[in-house]
Amino acid sequence: MNELSGNFSAHPEPLLRMDKVTVRAEWDLLLVAVENTASFAAAVACSISTAGTIAFYGGLGSGKTTFIQALGAGLGCRGLVTSPTYSIINRYEGGRLPLVHVDCYRVKGEEELYGIGLEEVLAEPAVVCVEWSEKAENLLPVERLEVRLASRGRQGRQAQVRIYGALWPQLESEVNLWRERNV
């Protein structure tokens, strides 16, 4: 784990420049089964106490939606969390915090994201999960969690996880506890 400290503003106010905040902690994890992805997402959900953004990166089939489904369950959201590939944005209520799932796969550019109101979505009092975040990079808040997933075939999934800023102070302890139990 690599921990850095500093003074940061509170989320959800969008901050657009990554040079204003540093990586607070990062982890490189091998998730050997779908169950590991789900249990890791549940551990992340336990640490979420306020609105915030999780930016997901990874190719098709890398586990982004699986992670977000387990996160929604961990937050106590009602209903099955499904990928909003065609609707772009799905909202789920009923949990500790609302969950907003954004899928930028079919988005052609940032202008389209402005048109669908992504800026407003990111300012909502909710946990906002953005798949294919590289397409929304300039709109994402600086203080965020980044989850980069890659399939490793039979070995499972590689997860590179970084938290920027003061968002979700309990995250480090939850992730480290999860690692002790699962590595």
Secondary structure, DSSP 8 states (H G I E B T S, - for coil): ----------TTS----GGGS-EEEEEEEEE-SHHHHHHHHHHHHHH--S-EEEEEE--TTSSHHHHHHHHHHHHT-SS-----TTTSEEEE-SSSS-EEEEE-TT---HHHHHHTTHHHHHTSSSEEEEESGGGGTTTS-SS-EEEEEEE-GGG-EEEEEEEETTS-TTHHHHHHHHHHHH-
